[in-house]
Amino acid sequence: MESYYNDTVFTPKDFAETPIAIGEYDRCRFVGIDFSQGDFSGIQFNDCLFTDCNLTMVKLKKTAIRDAHFVSCKMLGLNFEHCLAFGLSFKFTRCLLSHASFYGCKIKRTHFEECELDGAEFAEADLNECKMIQCNLLDANFDRSNLEKADLTDSYNLFIDPENNNIKQATLSLSVLPGLLEKYKLRIV
């Protein structure tokens, strides 16, 4: 039988001896928990807040994440493309998302602020109207991605091929211009 939790605050002691239960979590808060290498397969998170949690390499097979907010979380190598696509929505603030994969995800209007997205995979992702504010995008892969009307203000280390990605009406800082022209091997002085 699946568990149901509503408006519950979880701390490290709640998972000290047992892993997170399969079930539905509505408007729950998870604070300072080390879930690394855990398994969230089949779990539903609706309008949940994760603060200072370690979710490195957590399995996300058929996980439902709807309106979740992650703050100051370590989320290395997560494969968000394994999540249920229906309703997939989240916000990230000051998170470490290195080598996370959003391959093919439809995550319109997703908000990333002050995140480390180095080596992140965004190939074939729909990032229409997303915000990536002051994010490190070193070695992030954008291939056939939709960044129409995206706001990449003050993000840095962005290398993207405008001929292979939709960046129509995107907002970019002048400092990322070399990354848009990288494929042409121009010397900009």
C-alpha positions in Angstrom: 0.0 0.0 0.0 1.3 3.4 -1.0 1.8 6.1 1.7 0.3 9.6 1.5 1.8 12.6 3.2 0.4 16.2 3.3 2.0 19.3 4.7 4.7 17.3 6.4 8.2 18.5 7.3 10.9 15.8 6.9 14.4 16.0 8.5 17.4 13.6 8.4 16.1 11.6 11.3 13.0 10.6 9.3 15.2 8.6 6.9 18.0 7.6 9.1 17.1 3.9 9.1 14.6 3.5 6.2 14.5 4.9 2.7 11.7 7.2 1.5 8.4 5.4 1.1 6.7 5.0 -2.2 3.7 7.2 -2.3 2.4 10.7 -2.7 3.9 13.8 -1.0 1.8 16.9 -1.2 3.1 20.3 0.0 5.8 18.6 2.0 9.2 20.0 3.0 12.5 18.1 3.0 15.3 19.8 4.9 18.9 18.7 5.0 18.4 15.1 4.0 21.0 13.0 2.2 19.1 11.0 -0.4 22.2 10.3 -2.5 22.1 7.0 -4.5 18.4 6.6 -3.4 15.4 5.5 -5.4 12.5 7.9 -6.0 11.0 5.6 -8.6 7.2 5.7 -8.6 7.0 8.5 -6.1 4.8 11.6 -6.6 6.0 15.0 -5.3 3.4 17.8 -5.6 4.3 21.3 -4.6 7.2 20.1 -2.4 10.2 22.1 -1.2 13.6 20.5 -0.9 16.2 22.6 1.0 19.9 21.7 1.5 19.3 18.1 0.4 21.7 15.8 -1.4 20.0 14.1 -4.3 23.1 13.0 -6.1 22.4 10.0 -8.5 18.9 9.4 -7.2 16.9 7.1 -9.5 13.9 9.0 -11.0 12.2 6.2 -13.0 8.5 7.2 -13.4 8.8 9.8 -10.7 6.2 12.6 -10.7 7.7 16.0 -9.9 5.1 18.7 -10.1 5.7 22.3 -8.9 8.7 21.3 -6.8 11.3 23.9 -5.6 14.8 22.9 -4.9 17.0 25.3 -2.9 20.7 24.8 -2.3 20.5 21.2 -3.2 23.3 18.9 -4.6 21.8 17.1 -7.5 24.7 15.6 -9.5 23.9 13.3 -12.4 20.2 13.2 -12.1 18.3 11.9 -15.2 15.1 14.0 -15.2 14.1 12.5 -18.6 13.1 9.3 -16.6 10.5 11.3 -14.7 6.8 11.2 -15.8 6.4 13.8 -18.4 2.9 14.8 -17.5 3.0 17.9 -15.3 6.8 17.9 -14.9 7.7 21.3 -13.4 10.2 22.6 -10.9 12.3 25.5 -9.9 16.0 25.5 -8.9 17.7 28.1 -6.7 21.5 27.9 -5.9 21.6 24.2 -6.8 24.5 22.1 -8.0 23.1 20.3 -11.1 26.4 19.3 -12.8 25.9 16.5 -15.3 22.1 16.5 -14.8 20.2 15.4 -17.9 17.0 17.1 -19.1 17.2 15.3 -22.5 13.9 15.7 -24.3 12.1 17.2 -21.3 9.3 19.6 -21.9 10.1 22.1 -19.1 8.7 25.4 -20.3 9.0 28.3 -17.9 11.5 26.4 -15.6 13.5 28.8 -13.4 17.2 28.2 -12.7 18.8 30.8 -10.6 22.5 30.8 -9.6 22.9 27.2 -10.4 25.9 25.2 -11.5 24.8 23.4 -14.7 28.2 22.4 -16.0 28.0 19.4 -18.2 24.2 19.4 -18.1 22.3 17.8 -21.0 19.6 19.9 -22.6 19.5 18.2 -26.1 16.0 18.2 -27.6 14.6 19.9 -24.5 11.7 22.4 -24.7 13.0 25.3 -22.5 10.6 27.9 -24.0 10.4 31.0 -21.7 12.7 29.4 -19.1 14.9 31.5 -17.0 18.6 30.7 -16.4 19.8 33.6 -14.3 23.4 33.8 -13.3 24.0 30.1 -14.1 27.3 28.4 -15.0 26.6 26.6 -18.3 30.2 25.3 -18.9 30.0 22.3 -21.2 26.2 22.2 -21.0 24.9 20.6 -24.2 22.2 22.4 -26.2 21.3 20.4 -29.3 18.0 20.9 -31.2 16.7 22.6 -28.0 14.0 25.2 -27.9 15.1 28.3 -26.0 12.5 30.6 -27.6 11.9 33.6 -25.3 14.3 32.2 -22.7 16.1 34.5 -20.3 19.7 33.7 -20.0 20.6 37.0 -18.3 24.1 37.0 -16.8 24.6 33.3 -17.3 28.1 32.4 -18.3 30.1 29.9 -20.2 27.3 29.4 -22.6 28.2 27.8 -25.9 25.3 27.2 -28.2 24.9 26.9 -32.0 22.1 29.3 -33.0 21.7 27.3 -36.3 20.9 24.1 -34.4 18.8 25.5 -31.6 15.8 27.8 -31.5 16.9 31.0 -29.6 14.3 33.3 -31.2 13.6 36.3 -28.9 15.9 34.9 -26.1 17.5 37.4 -23.8 21.2 37.1 -23.6 24.0 39.1 -22.1 26.6 40.6 -24.4 29.3 38.5 -22.6 27.9 35.3 -24.1 28.3 36.5 -27.7 31.6 34.5 -28.2 29.8 31.3 -27.2 27.2 31.9 -29.9 29.9 32.3 -32.5 32.2 29.5 -31.3 31.6 27.2 -34.3 32.9 29.8 -36.7 36.3 30.0 -35.0 36.3 33.8 -35.0 38.7 35.8 -33.0 36.6 38.5 -31.1 38.7 41.3 -29.6 
